[in-house]
Amino acid sequence: MLMVIYCQDDEISSTTEMVQKQLEQIAEQEELIAASQRECDQAQAESQRQQSLSEASMNEVKEVLQALEELALSYEQKTQEVLLKDKDNEALTEELTRKTVTAWL
């Protein structure tokens, strides 16, 4: 009878020790899972931040391109105005030259 109690006592101790080790492993795994979840959350937050920065940069690029297009159009208009004024100046110069020559004659 005493032998059976010792045997059961050893078995209980062994089982308790095994359960304790498994509980420790579970706790370690839970810590690893929690750390992985934190890393995942941080990576997701960084990804969202990068996405926001990318969208802001794209909007800035669109604004700059729009401004460049407006400048190019304005430049083209000014160039046309200068060409017309140059032609007007040439015509006025020719007219002035004719009048001056006529006045001298």
Residue pairs with C-beta under 8 A, 6 or more apart in sequence:
none
